[in-house]
Amino acid sequence: MTVAAVQNTSTTTGTSASASNSVTAASNQFLKLLITQMQNQDPMNPMDNAQITTQLAQLSTVQGITDLNSTVTGLVSQLQSSQMMQSASLIGQNVLAQGSVLNLGSAGAAGGVNLASAADQVSVNVLNSAGTVIRSLSLGSQPAGLAQFTWDGKDASGNAQAVGNYNFQVAATAAGTAVTATPYSLAQVQSVSSGSSGLNVQLSNLGTVGMSQIIQIF
């Protein structure tokens, strides 16, 4: 777990404890005032029992909510720790995560496209470092969901390209209308960390991404 995550947890715990202490202090002060008021009440015009009961009920409700918040905070902390332990098993695994980078190795490269709806034509353009299209891959028609593809590492003329990272673009249409297509890259998980937005993973060629951006694990 990162230092930032520990600091966030400490801050949350401190805030919860501060709120609980504040309610306890208010309860003690209220009871002292109530006892003093009852000791000095006019015997001919005593305090309204219904009003006292209502005030006590409201104070009890506030205390109950504070206790519930403390319990929920503890459960969230335990859940985050459990998720961290489970996510640690991802280290070293290959995943498909949202991104548009193709990592070309000696055996080629692979990626994916997630389609919002079915498309009758899906194409992938591979770009070099200068942003020039060096190869276009046709995936034909694809149903909605994830469609995977591979690139043999050669350009349009059949020339083998150097090992390294390349970008790619996706275009999908259905009856001439554009279909929302989200690119996904194949990467290896290097580490897992916890942040204010949840669990994050460090990927070999994509940097840090949220766990929700991973669509498939190999």
C-alpha positions in Angstrom: 0.0 0.0 0.0 1.3 3.5 -0.8 2.2 6.1 1.7 -0.7 8.3 0.4 -3.2 5.4 1.0 -1.9 5.1 4.6 -2.3 8.9 5.1 -5.8 8.8 3.6 -6.8 6.0 6.0 -5.3 7.8 9.0 -7.2 11.0 8.0 -10.4 9.1 7.7 -9.9 7.3 11.0 -9.0 10.6 12.7 -12.1 12.4 11.3 -14.3 9.6 12.5 -12.8 9.6 16.0 -13.1 13.4 16.1 -16.8 13.2 15.2 -17.4 10.6 17.9 -15.6 12.7 20.6 -17.6 15.7 19.6 -20.9 13.9 20.0 -19.8 12.4 23.3 -18.8 15.9 24.6 -22.2 17.3 23.4 -24.0 14.4 25.1 -22.3 15.1 28.4 -22.9 18.8 28.2 -26.6 18.2 27.4 -27.1 15.9 30.3 -25.3 18.4 32.7 -27.6 21.2 31.5 -30.7 18.9 31.8 -29.9 18.0 35.3 -29.2 21.6 36.3 -32.4 22.7 34.6 -34.4 20.0 36.5 -32.8 20.9 39.8 -33.8 24.5 39.4 -37.2 24.1 37.8 -40.3 25.8 39.1 -42.2 23.2 41.2 -45.5 24.9 40.1 -44.5 24.8 36.4 -42.4 21.7 35.9 -40.6 20.8 32.6 -42.6 19.2 29.8 -41.8 15.4 29.9 -42.6 15.1 26.2 -40.0 17.7 25.3 -37.3 16.1 27.5 -38.1 12.7 25.9 -37.8 14.2 22.4 -34.5 15.9 23.1 -33.1 12.6 24.5 -34.3 10.7 21.5 -32.7 13.2 19.1 -29.4 13.0 21.0 -29.6 9.1 21.0 -30.2 9.2 17.2 -27.1 11.4 16.6 -25.0 9.0 18.7 -26.3 6.0 16.8 -25.5 7.6 13.4 -22.0 8.4 14.6 -21.5 4.8 15.8 -22.8 3.5 12.5 -20.4 5.8 10.5 -17.5 4.5 12.6 -18.6 0.9 11.9 -18.9 1.5 8.1 -15.5 3.2 8.0 -14.0 0.2 9.6 -15.7 -2.2 7.2 -14.5 -0.1 4.2 -10.9 -0.2 5.5 -11.1 -3.9 5.9 -12.5 -4.3 2.4 -9.8 -2.2 0.9 -7.1 -4.3 2.6 -8.8 -7.5 1.4 -8.9 -6.2 -2.2 -5.2 -5.2 -2.0 -4.3 -8.7 -0.9 -6.4 -10.3 -3.7 -5.1 -7.9 -6.3 -1.5 -8.7 -5.5 -2.0 -12.0 -7.3 -2.3 -10.0 -10.5 1.4 -9.0 -10.5 3.2 -10.7 -13.4 -0.1 -11.4 -15.2 -1.0 -10.1 -18.7 -4.2 -8.1 -18.9 -6.2 -6.1 -21.5 -6.5 -2.6 -20.2 -7.9 0.5 -21.8 -5.3 2.1 -23.9 -4.0 2.4 -27.5 -0.5 1.0 -27.3 0.8 -2.1 -29.1 3.9 -3.6 -27.6 5.6 -5.3 -30.5 7.8 -8.3 -29.5 9.5 -11.0 -31.5 6.2 -12.9 -31.8 4.2 -9.9 -32.8 1.7 -7.8 -30.9 -1.9 -8.1 -29.7 -4.7 -5.7 -28.7 -8.4 -5.5 -28.4 -11.4 -3.3 -29.3 -14.6 -3.1 -27.2 -17.6 -2.2 -29.3 -20.7 -0.5 -27.8 -22.8 -2.2 -30.5 -22.4 -4.6 -33.4 -20.4 -3.3 -36.4 -20.3 -4.4 -40.0 -16.8 -3.1 -40.5 -14.0 -2.7 -37.9 -10.5 -1.6 -38.8 -7.3 -1.0 -36.8 -4.6 1.4 -38.0 -1.1 0.9 -36.6 1.0 4.1 -36.2 4.7 4.6 -35.8 6.4 7.1 -33.5 5.9 9.9 -36.1 2.1 9.2 -36.2 2.2 7.8 -39.7 -0.1 4.8 -40.5 2.2 1.9 -41.4 -0.4 -0.9 -41.4 -4.2 -1.2 -41.6 -5.8 -4.3 -40.2 -9.4 -5.2 -41.1 -11.4 -7.1 -38.5 -14.5 -7.3 -40.7 -17.9 -7.5 -38.9 -17.9 -7.9 -35.2 -20.7 -8.3 -32.6 -21.0 -5.9 -29.6 -18.3 -6.5 -26.9 -14.7 -7.3 -27.0 -12.9 -8.2 -30.2 -9.2 -9.2 -30.1 -6.7 -8.8 -32.9 -3.0 -9.5 -33.5 -0.4 -7.7 -35.6 2.6 -9.7 -37.1 4.9 -6.6 -36.8 5.1 -5.9 -40.5 4.2 -2.7 -42.4 1.9 -2.5 -45.5 4.9 -3.5 -47.7 5.7 -6.6 -45.6 8.8 -5.1 -43.9 9.4 -6.2 -40.3 9.3 -3.3 -37.9 11.6 -2.8 -34.9 10.6 -4.2 -31.5 9.0 -1.6 -29.3 5.8 0.3 -28.6 3.4 1.5 -31.4 0.1 3.4 -31.2 -3.1 2.2 -32.9 -6.4 3.8 -33.8 -9.7 2.0 -34.2 -12.7 2.8 -36.5 -16.0 0.9 -36.5 -19.2 1.5 -38.5 -22.6 -0.1 -38.9 -24.5 0.8 -42.1 -22.2 3.8 -42.5 -22.8 5.1 -39.0 -19.9 5.3 -36.5 -19.9 2.8 -33.6 -18.3 3.7 -30.3 -15.1 1.6 -30.2 -12.8 1.7 -27.1 -9.2 0.5 -27.7 -7.5 -2.0 -25.3 -3.8 -2.8 -24.9 -2.1 -6.0 -23.8 0.2 -5.3 -20.9 1.8 -6.9 -17.9 0.9 -6.0 -14.3 4.0 -4.7 -12.4 2.5 -3.5 -9.1 -0.8 -2.8 -7.4 -1.4 0.3 -5.2 -4.3 1.9 -3.3 -5.3 5.5 -3.9 -8.1 7.9 -3.1 -10.0 6.7 -6.2 -9.6 3.0 -5.4 -7.2 0.4 -6.6 -4.6 1.2 -9.3 -2.2 -1.1 -11.2 1.1 -0.2 -12.8 1.3 -1.7 -16.3 4.4 -2.4 -18.4 3.5 -0.1 -21.3 0.6 1.9 -20.1 1.6 3.4 -16.8 -0.8 3.5 -13.9 -4.5 2.8 -14.6 -7.5 2.1 -12.5 -8.6 -1.4 -11.8 -11.9 -0.7 -13.6 -10.0 -0.1 -16.8 -9.0 -3.8 -17.0 -11.4 -5.8 -19.1 -9.6 -9.2 -19.3 -6.9 -11.1 -17.4 -4.8 -13.9 -18.9 
